[in-house]
Amino acid sequence: MQTPKDEKIKKERRRGKEFAIPKDKNIFIIMKNLSLILILVLIGSCSSKKFISGTVTDTEGNPIYNITVNSPQAIYGSRLTDNNGKFRICVRKRDSIRLCFEHRLFFYFNYNGLEDFQDYYNKEIDVRKEDKYINVTLEKTPERIHCDSLISKALDGAYYIKGQIYNKKGQALPLVDVLVEDLPFIPRQTPFFTTSGLNGVYEIAIPNRDSVRITFSDMLDKKEKTVTIKGENSRNINITLE
């Protein structure tokens, strides 16, 4: 037999159940609040940054690739221009944004004692807050102008050879660097330097000399081979790196 006290306890329990929030609903509310917080953070982040795109060319209007684009306001670090001289960098929104452009003609081999050099003058510009796209022109240094004259001279009368590169198992080797030795300039970014394609095929310019040395270098497997070409009779050369 229930006492008045027991009946009171039952009523309080029923009342508590009516106002209690199910556990699943608690989880739903927590996830909803977290989602709202995340959205607010993203909105705040997007409102405080912007993207600046552009194209970098030389004084003759030719696009320049591999130019380093940086900024004190950069969010995700520096960027490099692509083969068309284009870049896109994310920066913090400011009334004035400083962009820095720099390039050095470098080479990671010891190439006849030649050192890397600055081939374009560095440039810094201030971009307005409302600017989204800019064009930048870089001027060649005297070292680059002299290098270009040497390249043009080497290309005069040059011919091309091609072939395929394999490993000792007969498999095609991609991404093998191929370069002409004994040039008075660093051959990177010239027709005298190339990289084999996915099928191991390469094609490279050869200066018109009695004999020319060509080096094939697989940086991944650290294998290298140098061959000597005499005259224009050798137009197709297959190489095995082992």
C-alpha positions as CSV (number, residue, x, y, z in Angstrom):
1,M,0.0,0.0,0.0
2,Q,1.4,3.4,-1.1
3,T,1.8,6.1,1.4
4,P,1.3,9.8,0.6
5,K,5.0,10.2,0.7
6,D,5.5,7.5,-2.0
7,E,2.9,9.1,-4.2
8,K,4.7,12.4,-3.9
9,I,8.0,10.9,-5.0
10,K,6.4,9.3,-8.0
11,K,4.9,12.6,-9.1
12,E,8.3,14.3,-8.8
13,R,9.9,11.6,-10.9
14,R,7.3,11.9,-13.6
15,R,7.7,15.6,-13.7
16,G,11.5,15.3,-14.0
17,K,11.1,12.9,-17.0
18,E,8.9,15.4,-18.8
19,F,11.5,18.1,-18.6
20,A,14.6,15.8,-19.0
21,I,16.5,16.1,-22.4
22,P,17.3,12.7,-23.9
23,K,20.9,11.8,-24.2
24,D,20.8,11.6,-28.0
25,K,19.3,15.1,-28.0
26,N,22.1,16.3,-25.8
27,I,24.7,15.0,-28.3
28,F,22.8,16.7,-31.2
29,I,22.8,20.0,-29.4
30,I,26.5,19.8,-28.6
31,M,27.4,18.9,-32.3
32,K,25.2,21.8,-33.5
33,N,26.9,24.3,-31.3
34,L,30.3,23.0,-32.4
35,S,29.3,23.4,-36.0
36,L,28.2,26.9,-35.4
37,I,31.5,27.8,-33.7
38,L,33.4,26.3,-36.6
39,I,31.4,28.2,-39.2
40,L,32.0,31.5,-37.3
41,V,35.7,30.7,-37.2
42,L,35.8,30.0,-40.9
43,I,33.9,33.2,-41.7
44,G,36.3,35.2,-39.6
45,S,39.2,33.6,-41.2
46,C,37.9,34.2,-44.7
47,S,37.1,37.8,-44.0
48,S,40.7,38.4,-42.8
49,K,42.5,37.0,-45.8
50,K,42.6,37.4,-49.6
51,F,44.2,35.9,-52.7
52,I,46.4,37.9,-55.1
53,S,47.0,36.5,-58.5
54,G,49.3,37.7,-61.3
55,T,51.8,37.2,-64.1
56,V,55.5,37.7,-64.0
57,T,57.3,38.6,-67.3
58,D,60.6,39.9,-68.5
59,T,61.0,43.3,-70.3
60,E,60.3,41.6,-73.6
61,G,57.0,40.2,-72.3
62,N,58.1,36.6,-72.0
63,P,56.7,34.8,-68.9
64,I,59.2,33.8,-66.3
65,Y,58.6,30.6,-64.3
66,N,60.1,29.5,-61.0
67,I,60.0,33.0,-59.6
68,T,59.7,33.1,-55.8
69,V,56.7,35.2,-54.7
70,N,56.7,36.1,-51.0
71,S,55.1,38.6,-48.7
72,P,55.4,39.6,-45.0
73,Q,51.6,39.1,-44.9
74,A,51.7,35.7,-46.5
75,I,49.6,33.1,-44.7
76,Y,50.7,29.8,-46.3
77,G,54.3,30.8,-47.2
78,S,55.8,31.7,-50.6
79,R,54.7,30.6,-54.0
80,L,56.4,29.9,-57.3
81,T,55.3,31.1,-60.8
82,D,54.3,28.3,-63.2
83,N,55.4,27.8,-66.8
84,N,53.2,30.7,-67.9
85,G,54.6,33.0,-65.3
86,K,51.4,32.9,-63.2
87,F,51.2,32.9,-59.4
88,R,48.5,32.9,-56.7
89,I,49.4,33.8,-53.1
90,C,47.2,34.0,-50.0
91,V,47.8,37.1,-47.7
92,R,46.3,38.8,-44.7
93,K,44.1,41.7,-45.6
94,R,45.9,45.0,-45.1
95,D,45.5,48.5,-46.5
96,S,48.9,47.9,-48.2
97,I,50.4,44.5,-49.0
98,R,54.1,44.1,-49.8
99,L,54.9,41.4,-52.4
100,C,58.5,40.3,-53.1
101,F,59.8,38.7,-56.3
102,E,63.2,36.9,-56.5
103,H,64.9,34.4,-58.7
104,R,68.3,32.8,-58.9
105,L,69.6,30.6,-61.7
106,F,70.8,27.7,-59.6
107,F,72.2,24.2,-60.3
108,Y,72.6,21.4,-57.9
109,F,75.6,19.8,-59.7
110,N,79.2,21.0,-59.4
111,Y,79.2,22.3,-63.0
112,N,82.8,23.3,-64.0
113,G,83.1,25.4,-60.9
114,L,80.3,27.7,-62.1
115,E,78.2,29.1,-59.2
116,D,74.6,30.1,-59.3
117,F,73.9,33.8,-59.9
118,Q,71.0,36.2,-59.7
119,D,69.6,36.4,-63.2
120,Y,66.7,38.9,-62.5
121,Y,66.8,41.9,-60.2
122,N,64.7,41.4,-57.1
123,K,61.6,43.5,-57.0
124,E,59.2,44.6,-54.2
125,I,55.9,46.2,-54.8
126,D,53.0,47.5,-52.6
127,V,49.6,46.1,-53.6
128,R,46.4,48.0,-52.6
129,K,43.8,46.3,-50.5
130,E,41.3,46.2,-53.4
131,D,43.8,44.8,-56.0
132,K,43.2,41.1,-56.9
133,Y,45.4,40.7,-60.0
134,I,48.7,42.4,-60.9
135,N,51.3,42.1,-63.7
136,V,55.0,42.3,-62.7
137,T,58.0,42.9,-65.0
138,L,61.5,41.8,-63.9
139,E,64.7,43.2,-65.4
140,K,67.6,40.9,-66.3
141,T,70.9,41.3,-64.6
142,P,74.1,41.8,-66.6
143,E,75.1,38.2,-65.7
144,R,71.9,36.9,-67.2
145,I,72.3,39.0,-70.4
146,H,75.8,37.7,-70.8
147,C,74.6,34.1,-70.2
148,D,71.8,34.6,-72.8
149,S,74.4,35.6,-75.4
150,L,76.5,32.5,-74.6
151,I,73.4,30.3,-75.0
152,S,72.5,31.9,-78.3
153,K,76.1,31.3,-79.5
154,A,75.9,27.7,-78.4
155,L,72.6,27.2,-80.1
156,D,73.9,28.5,-83.4
157,G,74.4,25.3,-85.5
158,A,73.2,23.0,-82.7
159,Y,71.3,19.8,-83.4
160,Y,69.1,17.6,-81.3
161,I,69.5,14.0,-80.2
162,K,66.9,11.8,-78.5
163,G,66.6,8.4,-77.0
164,Q,65.3,6.4,-74.1
165,I,66.7,5.7,-70.7
166,Y,66.4,2.2,-69.0
167,N,67.6,0.6,-65.8
168,K,69.5,-2.8,-65.8
169,K,66.1,-4.6,-65.8
170,G,65.1,-3.0,-69.1
171,Q,62.5,-0.8,-67.4
172,A,62.1,2.8,-68.6
173,L,63.4,5.4,-66.2
174,P,61.4,8.7,-65.9
175,L,62.7,11.9,-64.3
176,V,66.3,11.4,-65.2
177,D,68.3,14.6,-65.7
178,V,70.2,14.9,-69.0
179,L,72.7,17.7,-69.5
180,V,75.5,18.8,-71.8
181,E,78.8,19.1,-70.1
182,D,81.7,21.7,-70.6
183,L,79.5,24.7,-71.4
184,P,80.5,28.2,-70.4
185,F,77.1,28.6,-68.6
186,I,74.8,26.6,-66.4
187,P,72.6,24.6,-68.8
188,R,69.5,24.4,-66.5
189,Q,66.5,26.1,-68.1
190,T,68.1,25.9,-71.6
191,P,67.8,23.4,-74.5
192,F,71.0,21.9,-73.2
193,F,69.3,20.4,-70.2
194,T,66.2,18.2,-70.0
195,T,64.5,15.5,-68.0
196,S,63.3,12.2,-69.3
197,G,59.5,11.7,-69.5
198,L,57.4,9.0,-67.9
199,N,58.3,6.6,-70.7
200,G,62.0,7.4,-70.2
201,V,62.3,9.3,-73.5
202,Y,64.4,12.4,-73.7
203,E,65.5,15.0,-76.3
204,I,68.3,17.5,-75.9
205,A,70.2,20.1,-77.9
206,I,73.8,19.4,-78.8
207,P,76.3,22.2,-79.6
208,N,78.1,21.9,-82.9
209,R,81.5,20.7,-81.7
210,D,83.8,17.8,-82.6
211,S,82.9,16.0,-79.4
212,V,80.3,16.6,-76.6
213,R,80.0,14.9,-73.2
214,I,76.4,14.3,-72.0
215,T,75.6,13.2,-68.4
216,F,72.6,11.2,-67.4
217,S,71.8,11.5,-63.7
218,D,69.1,9.6,-61.7
219,M,68.9,11.6,-58.5
220,L,66.4,9.1,-57.0
221,D,68.6,6.0,-57.3
222,K,71.9,8.1,-57.2
223,K,73.2,6.7,-60.5
224,E,75.0,8.6,-63.1
225,K,76.6,8.0,-66.5
226,T,78.5,10.2,-68.9
227,V,78.9,9.4,-72.6
228,T,80.8,11.2,-75.4
229,I,79.2,12.0,-78.7
230,K,81.4,12.7,-81.7
231,G,79.8,14.5,-84.7
232,E,76.2,14.6,-85.8
233,N,76.0,10.9,-86.8
234,S,74.7,10.0,-83.3
235,R,71.1,11.2,-83.4
236,N,69.5,8.4,-81.3
237,I,71.1,7.2,-78.1
238,N,69.6,4.8,-75.7
239,I,71.1,4.7,-72.2
240,T,71.2,2.0,-69.5
241,L,71.9,3.2,-65.9
242,E,73.2,0.4,-63.7
